[in-house]
Amino acid sequence: MNYFEDIELFSDLSVEDQNSLSDFCQTQTLQTWDILFHQWDEPQAMYVISSGTLLVRKQSDTGESRDVATLWEWELVWEIAFFGEPPTRNATIVAQEESSIIVIIKFWIEQMMNKYPDLYNKVKKIIEDRT
């Protein structure tokens, strides 16, 4: 199964590389209010939402949490954490409803960025648009 053929971010990858990357991915289902990861966690994977919605929740220096964004089907969850120093998650991600995600481990996304420099530029653009 090719998870990436209809995702714009991965459109420059060859079909062979899309299929290869798909072979190393897995899917995960989150139930309502499940936490995908916590703020300050080290990033281990990239996620693509294949169904459902996720909330982006940030904790302030005073410990107060608030929802700052909603992520929808086919959006990415991960990109800012991979480019930070140190690389850490800058928010907690919570399922707003039952959601399915595609999990791509960090190693494979780094391999694809090395092979396809334009993929790096696309991710950088997403980060600029979100910050």
Residue, then its C-alpha position, 0 to 999 in steps of 0.5 A: m500500500n502506498y500511503f504517500e501517493d496523494i500527499e502533496l509533500f511527498s509528490d516529488l518522491s518516485v513511486e518506488d521511494q513512496n512504496s519503499l517508505s510506505d513499507f516501513c510505516q505503520t498505522q496507529t489509531l488514537q481514541t478520543w483524548d488519547i495523547l500522541f506525544h507530550q510537549w518536550d518529548e524527543p521526536q521519534a517519528m513523523y505522523v500524517i493524519s489519515s482520518g480524524t482531528l488532533l488538538v495542539r496543546k501548549q503548556s506555558d511557563t506557569g504550567e497552564s495548558r491551552d489548545v492553540a490549533t487543530l490539525w485535520e486529515w492529511e496534515l503533518v504532525w512533527e515537522i518543527a521538532f526535527f529542526g529545533e535545537p535541541p530537537t524536542r516537541n513544542a506541544t502536546i498532541v491530543a486526539q479530538e476524536e477517534s483518529s488514524i495516523i500514519v507513523i514514519i520513524k525519524f530515520w526514514i524521513e531523514q533518509m528521504m530528505n537526504k535523497y530529495p532536498d526539495l522535500y526538506n525545503k517543503v517542510k521548511k515552508i510548512i514550518e514558516d507558515r505555521t510559526 
